[in-house]
Amino acid sequence: MHSYAANALAAALVLAGVINLLPLIGVMGAERLQSLYGMGFDDSSLRILMRHRALLFGLLGGALLAAAFIPQWRLPMALVGLASMLSFIALAALEGGGNAAIRRVVIIDVIASVLLALALLWARR
């Protein structure tokens, strides 16, 4: 892989990693979750699920960041990150609607997915 393509893929992984780390703050509880998603989390079962989701996003974000610096991880983690973001976009499209916070996440995921996909294509040439 050419160094420009490798650098582009590493940069896209850093961007995707940071985006996926942002929801980690939701682990801190209902107030943080509300700030992320623009809705209340009064039900304790829903809070547990969403806090766990936040933790999983933190793990994914950390792995994406690590992959930026570990060349052997770049391709598999880029594919995992892309699958995660595209699945959220697809679910949001299938469900329809969503509040402003969810629509903002969709837009961010679309942009990051395009950048990650382009970097992957460039790296595979």
N, C-alpha and C positions, 0 to 999 in steps of 0.2 A: 504494500500500500504506500502510495506517495505520501510524503510528509504533510503536504497541504491537506490531503484527504483525511489523513490520520488526525491532524489538528482540528479539522472541521468536525469530525465525528466526536473527538474528545470535547470540543466546545459544546456541541449539541447535547452530549451526555451530561455535562455540567449544568446546562440550562434545564434539562429534564429532571436532573437530580434536585436542583433547587426548587423547582415547581412542585415536585413530589414531597419535598421536606416541609413545605409551608403548612399543610394540614396537620402536621405533627403537634402543633400547639393545641389542637383539639383534645389531646390526652389530658389536658389540665382541667377539663370539666365543661359543664353546660354553658357557662358564659362564653368560653372560648369557641365552643361549637357554634353558638348562636352568632358570634361575630364572623365566623367563617361562612356559614350557610344561610344567614338571614332568617332563621326560624327558631322557635323554641324547642327545647328538648326536655320536657317535663317528665316524660316516662323514663323510669330507671332502666328498663330493658333497652330502649332506644339509645339512651346515653351509653350503655355498655357497648352496644354494637358500633356506635359511631366513634367512641374512644378507641375501640379495637381497630376500626378502620383507619383512624388517625395514626395509630402505632404501625400498622402495616404499610401505610404510605411513607412513614419515616424510614422503615427498613428498606423499602424500594428506593427511596431517594438516596439513602446512604450507599446502597449497592450501585446505583447509577453514577454517583460521584466517584466511587472507588474505581468503577470501570473506565472512567476518563483517564486514570493513571495506570491501569493494568491492561495493556493491549489485548491480552488473551480474553478478557471479559467484555471487550467492547461490542463485538457482534452479538453475542447472546443477550447481554443486558440492554442493548439498543432495541432488540426485537421484543424483549419483555416490556420495556418502557413504552414502546410504540403500541404493543397489544393492550396495555393497561389504558393508555389515553384514548385509543380508538374505541375500546369497548365502552368507556364512559360516554364518548360522543354518540355512539350508536344507541346506547340505552336512553340517553337524553332525547335523541331524535324519535325513538320508538314510543317513549312515554309522552313526549310533547310537553309544552308548557315549561314549568320550572320557574322559580323566582329569579330575581335579578342576579343574586349571588351564584346560582347554578348556571345561568346563562353566561356569566363572566368566566366561570371555570371552563365551560364548553369552548368559549372563544380562545382562552389561553391554551387549552389542550389542542385545539385545531392548529394554532400557530406553532406550538412546540412539536406537534406530530409532523407537520410539513417540513420543518427544519430538520428534525431527526431523520425523516424518510429521505430527504435530499442528501443529507450527509451520508446515510447508509448507501444510497445509490452511487454517490461519488466514490466512496471507499471501496465498493465492489467492482469498480471499473478496472 
